[in-house]
Amino acid sequence: IDAAAAVLMGALRGAGDVWRPTILQTSAYWLAAVPIAAVLAGPVGLGPVGLMGGIVAGAAVSVALLDHRFRRVSRGPLGRL
């Protein structure tokens, strides 16, 4: 999942789209990974496994958002390189 996010980030940067993918990826980790990891590690009681589960969930959300952005950007003209 993390490799897919890295490839999508590179493809978007190559297309001239830099800031929006960065914001999407940062948001995915702060708004999905951190709360999910906190719940899984704390109240659910999974400890370190819960932390890793949150990171994986955040990476999956990041890939979904970046994939959506890539599909949008690839329909139009590329930015200045």
All heavy atoms as a GROMACS GRO file, in nm:
protein
  572
    1ILE      N    1   0.084  -0.119   0.000
    1ILE     CA    2   0.000   0.000   0.000
    1ILE      C    3   0.088   0.125   0.000
    1ILE      O    4   0.060   0.220  -0.072
    1ILE     CB    5  -0.095   0.000   0.122
    1ILE    CG1    6  -0.197  -0.114   0.108
    1ILE    CG2    7  -0.167   0.131   0.134
    1ILE    CD1    8  -0.284  -0.132   0.230
    2ASP      N    9   0.192   0.122   0.078
    2ASP     CA   10   0.280   0.239   0.087
    2ASP      C   11   0.351   0.264  -0.046
    2ASP      O   12   0.369   0.379  -0.087
    2ASP     CB   13   0.382   0.220   0.199
    2ASP     CG   14   0.457   0.348   0.231
    2ASP    OD1   15   0.391   0.453   0.243
    2ASP    OD2   16   0.579   0.341   0.245
    3ALA      N   17   0.388   0.157  -0.115
    3ALA     CA   18   0.453   0.172  -0.246
    3ALA      C   19   0.357   0.234  -0.347
    3ALA      O   20   0.398   0.317  -0.429
    3ALA     CB   21   0.503   0.037  -0.296
    4ALA      N   22   0.230   0.196  -0.342
    4ALA     CA   23   0.131   0.254  -0.432
    4ALA      C   24   0.117   0.404  -0.408
    4ALA      O   25   0.107   0.483  -0.502
    4ALA     CB   26  -0.004   0.185  -0.416
    5ALA      N   27   0.119   0.444  -0.281
    5ALA     CA   28   0.111   0.587  -0.248
    5ALA      C   29   0.233   0.661  -0.302
    5ALA      O   30   0.221   0.772  -0.355
    5ALA     CB   31   0.098   0.607  -0.098
    6ALA      N   32   0.351   0.600  -0.289
    6ALA     CA   33   0.473   0.663  -0.338
    6ALA      C   34   0.470   0.677  -0.491
    6ALA      O   35   0.509   0.782  -0.545
    6ALA     CB   36   0.595   0.583  -0.296
    7VAL      N   37   0.421   0.576  -0.560
    7VAL     CA   38   0.413   0.583  -0.706
    7VAL      C   39   0.313   0.690  -0.749
    7VAL      O   40   0.339   0.769  -0.840
    7VAL     CB   41   0.374   0.445  -0.764
    7VAL    CG1   42   0.337   0.456  -0.911
    7VAL    CG2   43   0.488   0.346  -0.745
    8LEU      N   44   0.198   0.694  -0.683
    8LEU     CA   45   0.098   0.795  -0.717
    8LEU      C   46   0.149   0.936  -0.688
    8LEU      O   47   0.125   1.029  -0.766
    8LEU     CB   48  -0.032   0.768  -0.642
    8LEU     CG   49  -0.114   0.651  -0.695
    8LEU    CD1   50  -0.219   0.609  -0.594
    8LEU    CD2   51  -0.177   0.687  -0.828
    9MET      N   52   0.218   0.954  -0.576
    9MET     CA   53   0.276   1.086  -0.546
    9MET      C   54   0.376   1.126  -0.653
    9MET      O   55   0.376   1.240  -0.700
    9MET     CB   56   0.345   1.084  -0.409
    9MET     CG   57   0.252   1.090  -0.292
    9MET     SD   58   0.165   1.246  -0.271
    9MET     CE   59   0.296   1.349  -0.209
   10GLY      N   60   0.461   1.033  -0.696
   10GLY     CA   61   0.558   1.063  -0.800
   10GLY      C   62   0.492   1.095  -0.932
   10GLY      O   63   0.535   1.188  -1.003
   11ALA      N   64   0.387   1.022  -0.966
   11ALA     CA   65   0.317   1.047  -1.091
   11ALA      C   66   0.249   1.184  -1.089
   11ALA      O   67   0.252   1.258  -1.188
   11ALA     CB   68   0.213   0.938  -1.116
   12LEU      N   69   0.191   1.220  -0.977
   12LEU     CA   70   0.126   1.350  -0.966
   12LEU      C   71   0.227   1.464  -0.969
   12LEU      O   72   0.204   1.567  -1.032
   12LEU     CB   73   0.041   1.357  -0.839
   12LEU     CG   74  -0.089   1.277  -0.848
   12LEU    CD1   75  -0.148   1.254  -0.710
   12LEU    CD2   76  -0.189   1.347  -0.938
   13ARG      N   77   0.340   1.444  -0.904
   13ARG     CA   78   0.445   1.546  -0.910
   13ARG      C   79   0.497   1.561  -1.052
   13ARG      O   80   0.524   1.671  -1.097
   13ARG     CB   81   0.559   1.511  -0.815
   13ARG     CG   82   0.523   1.535  -0.672
   13ARG     CD   83   0.637   1.502  -0.579
   13ARG     NE   84   0.593   1.521  -0.442
   13ARG     CZ   85   0.642   1.455  -0.340
   13ARG    NH1   86   0.737   1.365  -0.359
   13ARG    NH2   87   0.598   1.477  -0.219
   14GLY      N   88   0.512   1.450  -1.121
   14GLY     CA   89   0.556   1.454  -1.260
   14GLY      C   90   0.457   1.526  -1.350
   14GLY      O   91   0.495   1.585  -1.452
   15ALA      N   92   0.330   1.521  -1.313
   15ALA     CA   93   0.226   1.589  -1.391
   15ALA      C   94   0.214   1.736  -1.352
   15ALA      O   95   0.129   1.808  -1.406
   15ALA     CB   96   0.092   1.519  -1.371
   16GLY      N   97   0.296   1.781  -1.259
   16GLY     CA   98   0.294   1.922  -1.219
   16GLY      C   99   0.201   1.951  -1.102
   16GLY      O  100   0.180   2.067  -1.068
   17ASP      N  101   0.143   1.850  -1.043
   17ASP     CA  102   0.053   1.868  -0.929
   17ASP      C  103   0.131   1.833  -0.803
   17ASP      O  104   0.159   1.716  -0.775
   17ASP     CB  105  -0.068   1.775  -0.945
   17ASP     CG  106  -0.179   1.806  -0.847
   17ASP    OD1  107  -0.175   1.913  -0.783
   17ASP    OD2  108  -0.271   1.723  -0.835
   18VAL      N  109   0.167   1.935  -0.725
   18VAL     CA  110   0.255   1.911  -0.610
   18VAL      C  111   0.183   1.930  -0.477
   18VAL      O  112   0.189   1.843  -0.391
   18VAL     CB  113   0.378   2.004  -0.617
   18VAL    CG1  114   0.468   1.983  -0.497
   18VAL    CG2  115   0.455   1.980  -0.745
   19TRP      N  116   0.115   2.040  -0.458
   19TRP     CA  117   0.063   2.074  -0.327
   19TRP      C  118  -0.061   1.995  -0.288
   19TRP      O  119  -0.074   1.952  -0.173
   19TRP     CB  120   0.036   2.224  -0.316
   19TRP     CG  121   0.165   2.298  -0.305
   19TRP    CD1  122   0.222   2.377  -0.400
   19TRP    CD2  123   0.256   2.295  -0.195
   19TRP    NE1  124   0.343   2.424  -0.355
   19TRP    CE2  125   0.366   2.375  -0.229
   19TRP    CE3  126   0.256   2.232  -0.071
   19TRP    CZ2  127   0.473   2.394  -0.144
   19TRP    CZ3  128   0.363   2.250   0.013
   19TRP    CH2  129   0.470   2.331  -0.024
   20ARG      N  130  -0.154   1.976  -0.378
   20ARG     CA  131  -0.276   1.903  -0.342
   20ARG      C  132  -0.248   1.760  -0.300
   20ARG      O  133  -0.305   1.714  -0.200
   20ARG     CB  134  -0.378   1.910  -0.455
   20ARG     CG  135  -0.442   2.046  -0.464
   20ARG     CD  136  -0.551   2.050  -0.566
   20ARG     NE  137  -0.604   2.184  -0.576
   20ARG     CZ  138  -0.669   2.229  -0.679
   20ARG    NH1  139  -0.690   2.152  -0.783
   20ARG    NH2  140  -0.713   2.352  -0.681
   21PRO      N  141  -0.164   1.685  -0.373
   21PRO     CA  142  -0.134   1.549  -0.325
   21PRO      C  143  -0.067   1.547  -0.188
   21PRO      O  144  -0.094   1.458  -0.107
   21PRO     CB  145  -0.041   1.492  -0.432
   21PRO     CG  146  -0.066   1.573  -0.552
   21PRO     CD  147  -0.106   1.708  -0.504
   22THR      N  148   0.017   1.645  -0.162
   22THR     CA  149   0.083   1.653  -0.032
   22THR      C  150  -0.020   1.676   0.078
   22THR      O  151  -0.015   1.612   0.183
   22THR     CB  152   0.187   1.766  -0.032
   22THR    OG1  153   0.281   1.741  -0.137
   22THR    CG2  154   0.259   1.776   0.101
   23ILE      N  155  -0.114   1.765   0.052
   23ILE     CA  156  -0.221   1.793   0.149
   23ILE      C  157  -0.310   1.670   0.168
   23ILE      O  158  -0.348   1.637   0.281
   23ILE     CB  159  -0.302   1.916   0.106
   23ILE    CG1  160  -0.214   2.042   0.116
   23ILE    CG2  161  -0.429   1.932   0.189
   23ILE    CD1  162  -0.272   2.164   0.049
   24LEU      N  163  -0.342   1.601   0.058
   24LEU     CA  164  -0.424   1.481   0.068
   24LEU      C  165  -0.357   1.373   0.151
   24LEU      O  166  -0.419   1.310   0.236
   24LEU     CB  167  -0.456   1.426  -0.072
   24LEU     CG  168  -0.553   1.505  -0.157
   24LEU    CD1  169  -0.562   1.445  -0.297
   24LEU    CD2  170  -0.690   1.510  -0.091
   25GLN      N  171  -0.228   1.352   0.128
   25GLN     CA  172  -0.158   1.248   0.201
   25GLN      C  173  -0.143   1.284   0.349
   25GLN      O  174  -0.164   1.200   0.436
   25GLN     CB  175  -0.022   1.220   0.139
   25GLN     CG  176   0.042   1.094   0.195
   25GLN     CD  177   0.159   1.047   0.114
   25GLN    OE1  178   0.232   1.127   0.059
   25GLN    NE2  179   0.177   0.917   0.110
   26THR      N  180  -0.110   1.408   0.376
   26THR     CA  181  -0.100   1.453   0.515
   26THR      C  182  -0.234   1.439   0.587
   26THR      O  183  -0.240   1.391   0.700
   26THR     CB  184  -0.051   1.599   0.521
   26THR    OG1  185   0.074   1.608   0.453
   26THR    CG2  186  -0.038   1.648   0.663
   27SER      N  187  -0.340   1.478   0.519
   27SER     CA  188  -0.474   1.467   0.578
   27SER      C  189  -0.512   1.322   0.604
   27SER      O  190  -0.573   1.291   0.707
   27SER     CB  191  -0.578   1.531   0.485
   27SER     OG  192  -0.550   1.667   0.467
   28ALA      N  193  -0.478   1.234   0.511
   28ALA     CA  194  -0.512   1.093   0.529
   28ALA      C  195  -0.447   1.037   0.655
   28ALA      O  196  -0.510   0.962   0.730
   28ALA     CB  197  -0.469   1.012   0.406
   29TYR      N  198  -0.323   1.074   0.678
   29TYR     CA  199  -0.255   1.021   0.797
   29TYR      C  200  -0.306   1.086   0.925
   29TYR      O  201  -0.328   1.017   1.025
   29TYR     CB  202  -0.103   1.035   0.784
   29TYR     CG  203  -0.046   0.925   0.697
   29TYR    CD1  204  -0.017   0.948   0.564
   29TYR    CD2  205  -0.025   0.798   0.749
   29TYR    CE1  206   0.033   0.846   0.483
   29TYR    CE2  207   0.024   0.696   0.670
   29TYR     CZ  208   0.053   0.721   0.538
   29TYR     OH  209   0.101   0.620   0.459
   30TRP      N  210  -0.327   1.217   0.925
   30TRP     CA  211  -0.371   1.282   1.047
   30TRP      C  212  -0.518   1.256   1.079
   30TRP      O  213  -0.555   1.246   1.195
   30TRP     CB  214  -0.346   1.433   1.041
   30TRP     CG  215  -0.205   1.466   1.078
   30TRP    CD1  216  -0.105   1.502   0.994
   30TRP    CD2  217  -0.148   1.463   1.208
   30TRP    NE1  218   0.011   1.521   1.064
   30TRP    CE2  219  -0.012   1.498   1.196
   30TRP    CE3  220  -0.198   1.433   1.334
   30TRP    CZ2  221   0.073   1.503   1.305
   30TRP    CZ3  222  -0.112   1.439   1.443
   30TRP    CH2  223   0.021   1.474   1.428
   31LEU      N  224  -0.602   1.249   0.975
   31LEU     CA  225  -0.746   1.235   0.998
   31LEU      C  226  -0.794   1.090   1.000
   31LEU      O  227  -0.904   1.063   1.048
   31LEU     CB  228  -0.824   1.315   0.894
   31LEU     CG  229  -0.797   1.465   0.894
   31LEU    CD1  230  -0.872   1.534   0.781
   31LEU    CD2  231  -0.832   1.527   1.029
   32ALA      N  232  -0.714   0.998   0.947
   32ALA     CA  233  -0.754   0.857   0.947
   32ALA      C  234  -0.659   0.773   1.031
   32ALA      O  235  -0.702   0.702   1.123
   32ALA     CB  236  -0.762   0.803   0.804
   33ALA      N  237  -0.530   0.778   1.001
   33ALA     CA  238  -0.435   0.688   1.067
   33ALA      C  239  -0.424   0.714   1.217
   33ALA      O  240  -0.429   0.619   1.297
   33ALA     CB  241  -0.297   0.702   1.002
   34VAL      N  242  -0.408   0.838   1.255
   34VAL     CA  243  -0.387   0.869   1.397
   34VAL      C  244  -0.509   0.832   1.482
   34VAL      O  245  -0.494   0.761   1.583
   34VAL     CB  246  -0.346   1.017   1.416
   34VAL    CG1  247  -0.345   1.056   1.562
   34VAL    CG2  248  -0.210   1.043   1.352
   35PRO      N  249  -0.632   0.872   1.445
   35PRO     CA  250  -0.746   0.832   1.528
   35PRO      C  251  -0.770   0.681   1.530
   35PRO      O  252  -0.800   0.624   1.636
   35PRO     CB  253  -0.866   0.903   1.465
   35PRO     CG  254  -0.808   1.013   1.384
   35PRO     CD  255  -0.673   0.967   1.341
   36ILE      N  256  -0.754   0.616   1.416
   36ILE     CA  257  -0.775   0.471   1.411
   36ILE      C  258  -0.670   0.400   1.497
   36ILE      O  259  -0.701   0.308   1.573
   36ILE     CB  260  -0.774   0.420   1.266
   36ILE    CG1  261  -0.898   0.471   1.193
   36ILE    CG2  262  -0.768   0.268   1.261
   36ILE    CD1  263  -0.897   0.446   1.043
   37ALA      N  264  -0.545   0.443   1.486
   37ALA     CA  265  -0.439   0.382   1.566
   37ALA      C  266  -0.464   0.405   1.714
   37ALA      O  267  -0.443   0.314   1.796
   37ALA     CB  268  -0.303   0.440   1.525
   38ALA      N  269  -0.509   0.523   1.750
   38ALA     CA  270  -0.536   0.553   1.892
   38ALA      C  271  -0.646   0.463   1.946
   38ALA      O  272  -0.635   0.411   2.058
   38ALA     CB  273  -0.573   0.700   1.908
   39VAL      N  274  -0.751   0.443   1.869
   39VAL     CA  275  -0.862   0.359   1.914
   39VAL      C  276  -0.821   0.213   1.920
   39VAL      O  277  -0.849   0.143   2.018
   39VAL     CB  278  -0.986   0.379   1.822
   39VAL    CG1  279  -1.091   0.273   1.850
   39VAL    CG2  280  -1.043   0.518   1.840
   40LEU      N  281  -0.752   0.166   1.816
   40LEU     CA  282  -0.712   0.026   1.814
   40LEU      C  283  -0.609  -0.007   1.923
   40LEU      O  284  -0.615  -0.114   1.985
   40LEU     CB  285  -0.656  -0.012   1.678
   40LEU     CG  286  -0.756  -0.018   1.561
   40LEU    CD1  287  -0.683  -0.049   1.431
   40LEU    CD2  288  -0.864  -0.119   1.588
   41ALA      N  289  -0.517   0.085   1.945
   41ALA     CA  290  -0.413   0.060   2.046
   41ALA      C  291  -0.465   0.080   2.188
   41ALA      O  292  -0.424   0.009   2.279
   41ALA     CB  293  -0.293   0.150   2.022
   42GLY      N  294  -0.555   0.176   2.206
   42GLY     CA  295  -0.604   0.208   2.340
   42GLY      C  296  -0.726   0.129   2.381
   42GLY      O  297  -0.715   0.020   2.437
   43PRO      N  298  -0.846   0.181   2.352
   43PRO     CA  299  -0.970   0.116   2.398
   43PRO      C  300  -0.989  -0.028   2.349
   43PRO      O  301  -1.039  -0.112   2.423
   43PRO     CB  302  -1.081   0.206   2.343
   43PRO     CG  303  -1.018   0.338   2.323
   43PRO     CD  304  -0.874   0.310   2.288
   44VAL      N  305  -0.949  -0.057   2.226
   44VAL     CA  306  -0.964  -0.193   2.175
   44VAL      C  307  -0.861  -0.285   2.238
   44VAL      O  308  -0.884  -0.405   2.252
   44VAL     CB  309  -0.957  -0.194   2.020
   44VAL    CG1  310  -0.960  -0.335   1.965
   44VAL    CG2  311  -1.071  -0.112   1.961
   45GLY      N  312  -0.746  -0.230   2.275
   45GLY     CA  313  -0.646  -0.305   2.348
   45GLY      C  314  -0.550  -0.387   2.263
   45GLY      O  315  -0.492  -0.484   2.310
   46LEU      N  316  -0.528  -0.347   2.138
   46LEU     CA  317  -0.438  -0.422   2.051
   46LEU      C  318  -0.293  -0.380   2.065
   46LEU      O  319  -0.204  -0.445   2.011
   46LEU     CB  320  -0.482  -0.409   1.905
   46LEU     CG  321  -0.615  -0.475   1.869
   46LEU    CD1  322  -0.649  -0.450   1.723
   46LEU    CD2  323  -0.612  -0.623   1.898
   47GLY      N  324  -0.267  -0.270   2.133
   47GLY     CA  325  -0.129  -0.225   2.156
   47GLY      C  326  -0.057  -0.193   2.026
   47GLY      O  327  -0.110  -0.126   1.938
   48PRO      N  328   0.067  -0.241   2.011
   48PRO     CA  329   0.147  -0.211   1.891
   48PRO      C  330   0.083  -0.260   1.761
   48PRO      O  331   0.097  -0.198   1.657
   48PRO     CB  332   0.279  -0.285   1.916
   48PRO     CG  333   0.286  -0.302   2.063
   48PRO     CD  334   0.145  -0.314   2.111
   49VAL      N  335   0.010  -0.370   1.770
   49VAL     CA  336  -0.060  -0.419   1.650
   49VAL      C  337  -0.167  -0.318   1.607
   49VAL      O  338  -0.188  -0.295   1.488
   49VAL     CB  339  -0.122  -0.559   1.677
   49VAL    CG1  340  -0.207  -0.604   1.560
   49VAL    CG2  341  -0.014  -0.660   1.707
   50GLY      N  342  -0.232  -0.256   1.704
   50GLY     CA  343  -0.331  -0.153   1.674
   50GLY      C  344  -0.267  -0.030   1.610
   50GLY      O  345  -0.325   0.031   1.521
   51LEU      N  346  -0.147   0.005   1.656
   51LEU     CA  347  -0.076   0.118   1.596
   51LEU      C  348  -0.045   0.089   1.448
   51LEU      O  349  -0.064   0.174   1.362
   51LEU     CB  350   0.053   0.148   1.672
   51LEU     CG  351   0.038   0.202   1.813
   51LEU    CD1  352   0.174   0.216   1.878
   51LEU    CD2  353  -0.038   0.333   1.813
   52MET      N  354   0.003  -0.032   1.420
   52MET     CA  355   0.032  -0.069   1.281
   52MET      C  356  -0.096  -0.075   1.198
   52MET      O  357  -0.097  -0.036   1.081
   52MET     CB  358   0.104  -0.204   1.276
   52MET     CG  359   0.248  -0.197   1.319
   52MET     SD  360   0.347  -0.076   1.229
   52MET     CE  361   0.333  -0.135   1.063
   53GLY      N  362  -0.204  -0.122   1.259
   53GLY     CA  363  -0.332  -0.124   1.188
   53GLY      C  364  -0.376   0.016   1.149
   53GLY      O  365  -0.429   0.037   1.039
   54GLY      N  366  -0.354   0.112   1.236
   54GLY     CA  367  -0.389   0.251   1.205
   54GLY      C  368  -0.304   0.306   1.092
   54GLY      O  369  -0.353   0.376   1.004
   55ILE      N  370  -0.176   0.273   1.093
   55ILE     CA  371  -0.087   0.319   0.986
   55ILE      C  372  -0.128   0.260   0.852
   55ILE      O  373  -0.132   0.328   0.750
   55ILE     CB  374   0.060   0.287   1.019
   55ILE    CG1  375   0.105   0.373   1.137
   55ILE    CG2  376   0.149   0.310   0.898
   55ILE    CD1  377   0.239   0.335   1.193
   56VAL      N  378  -0.162   0.132   0.853
   56VAL     CA  379  -0.206   0.066   0.729
   56VAL      C  380  -0.338   0.128   0.681
   56VAL      O  381  -0.355   0.152   0.561
   56VAL     CB  382  -0.220  -0.086   0.749
   56VAL    CG1  383  -0.289  -0.152   0.631
   56VAL    CG2  384  -0.084  -0.149   0.773
   57ALA      N  385  -0.428   0.155   0.773
   57ALA     CA  386  -0.555   0.219   0.735
   57ALA      C  387  -0.531   0.358   0.676
   57ALA      O  388  -0.592   0.395   0.575
   57ALA     CB  389  -0.647   0.228   0.856
   58GLY      N  390  -0.442   0.435   0.736
   58GLY     CA  391  -0.410   0.567   0.683
   58GLY      C  392  -0.347   0.559   0.545
   58GLY      O  393  -0.377   0.640   0.457
   59ALA      N  394  -0.260   0.461   0.525
   59ALA     CA  395  -0.198   0.443   0.394
   59ALA      C  396  -0.302   0.406   0.289
   59ALA      O  397  -0.297   0.453   0.176
   59ALA     CB  398  -0.089   0.337   0.401
   60ALA      N  399  -0.399   0.322   0.328
   60ALA     CA  400  -0.505   0.284   0.234
   60ALA      C  401  -0.592   0.403   0.196
   60ALA      O  402  -0.628   0.422   0.079
   60ALA     CB  403  -0.590   0.173   0.294
   61VAL      N  404  -0.624   0.487   0.294
   61VAL     CA  405  -0.701   0.609   0.266
   61VAL      C  406  -0.620   0.701   0.176
   61VAL      O  407  -0.672   0.760   0.081
   61VAL     CB  408  -0.742   0.680   0.397
   61VAL    CG1  409  -0.800   0.817   0.370
   61VAL    CG2  410  -0.840   0.594   0.475
   62SER      N  411  -0.491   0.712   0.203
   62SER     CA  412  -0.404   0.796   0.121
   62SER      C  413  -0.402   0.748  -0.024
   62SER      O  414  -0.413   0.828  -0.117
   62SER     CB  415  -0.262   0.794   0.178
   62SER     OG  416  -0.173   0.862   0.094
   63VAL      N  417  -0.390   0.617  -0.046
   63VAL     CA  418  -0.388   0.563  -0.182
   63VAL      C  419  -0.521   0.592  -0.251
   63VAL      O  420  -0.523   0.630  -0.368
   63VAL     CB  421  -0.358   0.412  -0.180
   63VAL    CG1  422  -0.389   0.348  -0.314
   63VAL    CG2  423  -0.213   0.388  -0.143
   64ALA      N  424  -0.631   0.576  -0.180
   64ALA     CA  425  -0.762   0.602  -0.241
   64ALA      C  426  -0.774   0.749  -0.283
   64ALA      O  427  -0.821   0.779  -0.394
   64ALA     CB  428  -0.873   0.565  -0.143
   65LEU      N  429  -0.732   0.840  -0.196
   65LEU     CA  430  -0.740   0.982  -0.229
   65LEU      C  431  -0.646   1.020  -0.344
   65LEU      O  432  -0.683   1.095  -0.435
   65LEU     CB  433  -0.707   1.067  -0.106
   65LEU     CG  434  -0.807   1.061   0.009
   65LEU    CD1  435  -0.753   1.134   0.131
   65LEU    CD2  436  -0.941   1.118  -0.034
   66LEU      N  437  -0.523   0.968  -0.340
   66LEU     CA  438  -0.426   0.999  -0.445
   66LEU      C  439  -0.468   0.938  -0.578
   66LEU      O  440  -0.448   1.000  -0.684
   66LEU     CB  441  -0.287   0.951  -0.405
   66LEU     CG  442  -0.221   1.025  -0.289
   66LEU    CD1  443  -0.093   0.955  -0.248
   66LEU    CD2  444  -0.197   1.171  -0.324
   67ASP      N  445  -0.527   0.819  -0.575
   67ASP     CA  446  -0.575   0.758  -0.698
   67ASP      C  447  -0.686   0.841  -0.760
   67ASP      O  448  -0.688   0.865  -0.881
   67ASP     CB  449  -0.625   0.616  -0.672
   67ASP     CG  450  -0.675   0.548  -0.797
   67ASP    OD1  451  -0.598   0.540  -0.896
   67ASP    OD2  452  -0.792   0.505  -0.800
   68HIS      N  453  -0.777   0.889  -0.676
   68HIS     CA  454  -0.885   0.976  -0.726
   68HIS      C  455  -0.826   1.104  -0.787
   68HIS      O  456  -0.868   1.147  -0.895
   68HIS     CB  457  -0.980   1.010  -0.612
   68HIS     CG  458  -1.090   1.102  -0.651
   68HIS    ND1  459  -1.195   1.064  -0.733
   68HIS    CD2  460  -1.112   1.232  -0.622
   68HIS    CE1  461  -1.275   1.167  -0.752
   68HIS    NE2  462  -1.227   1.270  -0.685
   69ARG      N  463  -0.730   1.162  -0.720
   69ARG     CA  464  -0.666   1.284  -0.771
   69ARG      C  465  -0.593   1.257  -0.902
   69ARG      O  466  -0.600   1.336  -0.996
   69ARG     CB  467  -0.568   1.340  -0.666
   69ARG     CG  468  -0.499   1.466  -0.708
   69ARG     CD  469  -0.594   1.582  -0.716
   69ARG     NE  470  -0.526   1.698  -0.768
   69ARG     CZ  471  -0.587   1.802  -0.821
   69ARG    NH1  472  -0.719   1.808  -0.822
   69ARG    NH2  473  -0.518   1.902  -0.869
   70PHE      N  474  -0.522   1.144  -0.910
   70PHE     CA  475  -0.451   1.111  -1.033
   70PHE      C  476  -0.547   1.094  -1.150
   70PHE      O  477  -0.519   1.140  -1.261
   70PHE     CB  478  -0.368   0.984  -1.015
   70PHE     CG  479  -0.293   0.945  -1.139
   70PHE    CD1  480  -0.180   1.015  -1.178
   70PHE    CD2  481  -0.338   0.841  -1.219
   70PHE    CE1  482  -0.112   0.982  -1.294
   70PHE    CE2  483  -0.270   0.807  -1.334
   70PHE     CZ  484  -0.157   0.877  -1.372
   71ARG      N  485  -0.658   1.029  -1.127
   71ARG     CA  486  -0.756   1.011  -1.234
   71ARG      C  487  -0.809   1.146  -1.281
   71ARG      O  488  -0.832   1.166  -1.400
   71ARG     CB  489  -0.870   0.922  -1.188
   71ARG     CG  490  -0.827   0.777  -1.171
   71ARG     CD  491  -0.939   0.694  -1.110
   71ARG     NE  492  -0.891   0.565  -1.070
   71ARG     CZ  493  -0.899   0.457  -1.146
   71ARG    NH1  494  -0.950   0.465  -1.267
   71ARG    NH2  495  -0.854   0.342  -1.102
   72ARG      N  496  -0.829   1.239  -1.189
   72ARG     CA  497  -0.876   1.374  -1.227
   72ARG      C  498  -0.771   1.451  -1.305
   72ARG      O  499  -0.800   1.514  -1.406
   72ARG     CB  500  -0.911   1.453  -1.102
   72ARG     CG  501  -1.057   1.458  -1.076
   72ARG     CD  502  -1.082   1.552  -0.965
   72ARG     NE  503  -1.157   1.663  -1.019
   72ARG     CZ  504  -1.231   1.741  -0.946
   72ARG    NH1  505  -1.237   1.724  -0.818
   72ARG    NH2  506  -1.298   1.838  -1.000
   73VAL      N  507  -0.648   1.446  -1.256
   73VAL     CA  508  -0.540   1.522  -1.320
   73VAL      C  509  -0.507   1.465  -1.457
   73VAL      O  510  -0.481   1.540  -1.552
   73VAL     CB  511  -0.414   1.523  -1.229
   73VAL    CG1  512  -0.291   1.572  -1.302
   73VAL    CG2  513  -0.439   1.608  -1.106
   74SER      N  514  -0.512   1.335  -1.471
   74SER     CA  515  -0.472   1.273  -1.598
   74SER      C  516  -0.575   1.296  -1.709
   74SER      O  517  -0.544   1.273  -1.826
   74SER     CB  518  -0.448   1.123  -1.580
   74SER     OG  519  -0.565   1.057  -1.541
   75ARG      N  520  -0.693   1.342  -1.676
   75ARG     CA  521  -0.793   1.373  -1.780
   75ARG      C  522  -0.764   1.506  -1.849
   75ARG      O  523  -0.803   1.526  -1.963
   75ARG     CB  524  -0.932   1.381  -1.717
   75ARG     CG  525  -0.986   1.248  -1.680
   75ARG     CD  526  -1.130   1.260  -1.635
   75ARG     NE  527  -1.170   1.138  -1.571
   75ARG     CZ  528  -1.234   1.129  -1.458
   75ARG    NH1  529  -1.265   1.239  -1.391
   75ARG    NH2  530  -1.266   1.014  -1.405
   76GLY      N  531  -0.699   1.598  -1.780
   76GLY     CA  532  -0.675   1.730  -1.835
   76GLY      C  533  -0.534   1.747  -1.887
   76GLY      O  534  -0.454   1.653  -1.886
   77PRO      N  535  -0.500   1.867  -1.930
   77PRO     CA  536  -0.364   1.892  -1.977
   77PRO      C  537  -0.266   1.890  -1.860
   77PRO      O  538  -0.300   1.924  -1.747
   77PRO     CB  539  -0.373   2.032  -2.038
   77PRO     CG  540  -0.490   2.096  -1.970
   77PRO     CD  541  -0.586   1.984  -1.939
   78LEU      N  542  -0.145   1.850  -1.888
   78LEU     CA  543  -0.042   1.846  -1.784
   78LEU      C  544   0.007   1.986  -1.752
   78LEU      O  545   0.007   2.074  -1.837
   78LEU     CB  546   0.075   1.758  -1.828
   78LEU     CG  547   0.042   1.611  -1.852
   78LEU    CD1  548   0.167   1.538  -1.898
   78LEU    CD2  549  -0.014   1.548  -1.727
   79GLY      N  550   0.054   2.005  -1.630
   79GLY     CA  551   0.107   2.132  -1.589
   79GLY      C  552   0.245   2.157  -1.650
   79GLY      O  553   0.302   2.072  -1.716
   80ARG      N  554   0.294   2.274  -1.627
   80ARG     CA  555   0.426   2.310  -1.678
   80ARG      C  556   0.534   2.228  -1.608
   80ARG      O  557   0.537   2.219  -1.486
   80ARG     CB  558   0.449   2.458  -1.653
   80ARG     CG  559   0.575   2.508  -1.710
   80ARG     CD  560   0.587   2.655  -1.689
   80ARG     NE  561   0.717   2.698  -1.734
   80ARG     CZ  562   0.757   2.821  -1.734
   80ARG    NH1  563   0.678   2.915  -1.691
   80ARG    NH2  564   0.876   2.851  -1.777
   81LEU      N  565   0.621   2.170  -1.684
   81LEU     CA  566   0.725   2.086  -1.626
   81LEU      C  567   0.856   2.159  -1.615
   81LEU      O  568   0.897   2.238  -1.686
   81LEU     CB  569   0.744   1.959  -1.708
   81LEU     CG  570   0.618   1.874  -1.717
   81LEU    CD1  571   0.644   1.753  -1.808
   81LEU    CD2  572   0.581   1.824  -1.580
   0.00000   0.00000   0.00000
